[in-house]
Amino acid sequence: MTVQAGMDNDLWHWLLDAGWRELTYRPDRRNYREIPASWVTRLIDSLPEDRAQILALASGKARGRPKAGDPGTLPAYVTRE
């Protein structure tokens, strides 16, 4: 998931508590799936009590992507193993 404008500190801390984190080191050998931007927007706009359900649905819509650092790869700012 790429962090978008509009994400507040409360949502960011909720994601951290759920195991998400910033990509902070290289070489990163983890595999990632990309959550569509429209689902990230839904998560940002959701009520706190709906976040877990929306994140689960968003994760189900995720698609595979190249590993971070591969040519042509955009940086991922928030990731989950």
N, C-alpha and C positions, 0 to 999 in steps of 0.2 A: 504494500500500500504506500503510495506516495502521499506525504502530508500535504494538504491543501490549505490555502488561506481559509480562515473561518474556524479552525479547530481551536477550541479553548483549552486552558490548562486542566480543567476538570476532566475533559475527554482524554487528553494526553495522559494524565495520571491513571485514569481507568484502563487505558490500553497498556500502560506499563505494568499495572497490577495483574493484567491478564496475560502477561508474558511477552508482550511486544517490546521492541527496543530499537534504538538507532543502530544503523550499520556503522561501526566505528573502527573496523580494522581490515587490513588486507594481508595476505591473500585470503579472501573469503571463499570457502569451498562449499558453503551451504547452497541448497537449491531453493529457488523462490517460485512462488506463483503470484501473478499480478492481479490485484482486485480492481475491477473497472472503476473509473473515476466517478461514475454515476452512483455507485454503491457507497463510495467514500462520502459523497455529498449527503446521501441518505443517513449515514451514520452521524455525520456532523449535525444534521438537522433533527436527529431523533431525541426523544425524551430519555433521560438516564435509565429508566426502568425498561426501555425497549432496546437498549444497546446490544445486549448479549444476543438477542434473537436476530437483529439486523446484521451483526457481525458474522453470525453463523451463516445466514443467507448469502452475505457478500462473499464469504470464504468459499461457498459452494459455486459461485460464479467465477472464481479465480481461474486464470489460465497460466500454463507454464510459461516461463521466460528464461532467457539465458542467464548464466551465473553472473553476479556482479563482477565487473572488471573485464568481461569479455568484450571484444570490439562491437560497437554499436549498441551497447547496453546503457540505458539511462540509470542514474543512481537511485537506489531504493533507500528511503530515509527511515522507514519503519518496517520492520521485518519480524517474522516469527518462524522458528524452525518447524 
